[in-house]
Amino acid sequence: MTMVSLLEVFFVAFLLFITFIFFLVFQRFFFHKKSHGSPLFKNLPVVGMVPDVLVQFPRIYDAIVETLEANDLNFLFKGVWFTGTDLLFTADPRNINHIFSSNFRNYPRGPDFKQIFDMLGDGIVAADAELWEDLRKTTHTIFHHQDFVELSMSSSISKLKKDLIPLLDKAAEEGIIIDLQDVLQRFTFDTSSILMTGYDPKSLSNELPEVEFGEAVDISEEAIFYRHFKPVVLWKLQHWFGVGLERKVRDSMACVNQMLAKVISSRREEISRGKGELSMDVLTYYMNMDTTKYTHLKTKNDKFLRDVVFTLMVAGRDTTSSTLTWFFWLLFKHPKVMAKIRDEIDTKFDPADLEKLVYLQAALYESMRLYPPLPFNHKSPSKPDVLPSGHKVEAHSKIVISMYALGRMRSVWGEDASDYKPERWISDEGGLRHEPSYKFLAFSSGPRTCLGKHLAIAQMKIVVVNIIRSYDFKIVEGHKIEPIPSVIIGMKYGLKVTVSKKI
């Protein structure tokens, strides 16, 4: 049988499969009345719970919240038979602590994770074992180096003064509607690129040029989300043959790889000419480092360097911009919280001591509790295990930790779990209240706790201080706010606002 005929057979089978699923959805939607209190996801023959996923997809995050709340924080999702898409969803702090900390060694990233997140390559997020340990040690050293911390602060302040503030001034003066989400993504892309590669792409300017990198990352993150529910053979065939979203991933990532190849080549040439040795960006650090202590770091290999800086660039761009976007939206909805933050800034702000802004940090944490930048995490045991909840998990089975649901569980956070309430983070003494990381998972937990937490918090505080003490915002009337199904929780339609100078 020729390749063409094989392809035709595949697509015919695929179309029949999709037709069958939509027939079931149509049947359920129009001919079956849903009984009161019935589960959102029903397990049907052959197709499992996939038809209900399609029905619930526009509100998938909240559907998972409701399902986990009704099932004691744990829920087994059944996929299409024989496709390996069964998933155990959990928002149980006991399970989270077990998986991320007490039994950490049994829950590596594993081959399934690396396959789904293939665009990250050997970067720290997807790495395991000795490679991960070497990357962890070196990244910790870089992120806590005084010169790198100073570069982080100086690049943020410079980007604010030279680009973000002039853009907001122009929007205020000319009455221009801006997408605040897009603006913040550009800001964090530029600053993360400076930190990771030493190169400023200058995506944030009054002209707001097209950003191929950002578009490629957004497409890839959306595709990764869908890969969790698709049979591996299906999305891989789509990728190979260039079909649908997977084609966009393949094409857009090729552009990103070309861009990073040029940056890496240029930096190697600068170093060979005796320039760049004193730069404290991640790329230069790895190129100049002594690897005798780190046998698994292939710093002479351009593909390895690409994986390292790309992973950190994506993390720096997306998690911070997502947090700030939802944070500002929550502030616009809660003017009393905005007033308290402004009062704290007026009385306690010291650029050299951001720790004094306790209420601001509490408000940021509260935003990340309700809208964690990473709404879920994917884990897989290397050996069979029994979770504290009593669930037995087989080796290489898939477990999805829903951080979005975790922050909204009343059994975890109280009856007011769905309320935006920064005060829950303030101790009786007026300091920041500590919550265990397995309860507040925005910065992960255990050995894989986020190494850039202190840098991200400092950057967000600087941005918030400079924006809200000088500007007022108003959401465009009728603008729809809806989270997009992706591995990063962004706003599907952006955050459209008008800007005015604060009196």
Secondary structure, DSSP 8 states (H G I E B T S, - for coil): --HHHHHHHHHHHHHHHHHHHHHHHHHHHHH----TT--SS--BTTTBTHHHHHHHGGGHHHHHHHHHHHTTTEEEE--STTSS--EEEE--HHHHHIIIIITGGG---HHHHHHHTGGGTTSTTT--HHHHHHHHHHHHHHHT-HHHHHHHHHHHHHHIIIIIHHHHHHHHHHT--EEHHHHHHHHHHHHHHHHHHS------STT----HHHHHHHHHHHHHHHHTTS-HHHHHHHHHHT-HHHHHHHHHHHHHHHHHHHHHHHHHHHHHTT-STT--SHHHHHHHS--TT-TT--TT-HHHHHHHHHHHHHHHHHHHHHHHHHHHHHHHH-HHHHHHHHHHHHHH--TT-GGG-HHHHHHHHHHHHHS-SS-EEEE--SS-EE-TTS-EE-TT-EEEEEHHHHTT-HHHH-TTTTS--GGGGB-TTSSB----TTTS-TT--GGG--TTHHHHHHHHHHHHHHHHTTEEEEE-TT----B-SSSS--BTT--EEEEEE--
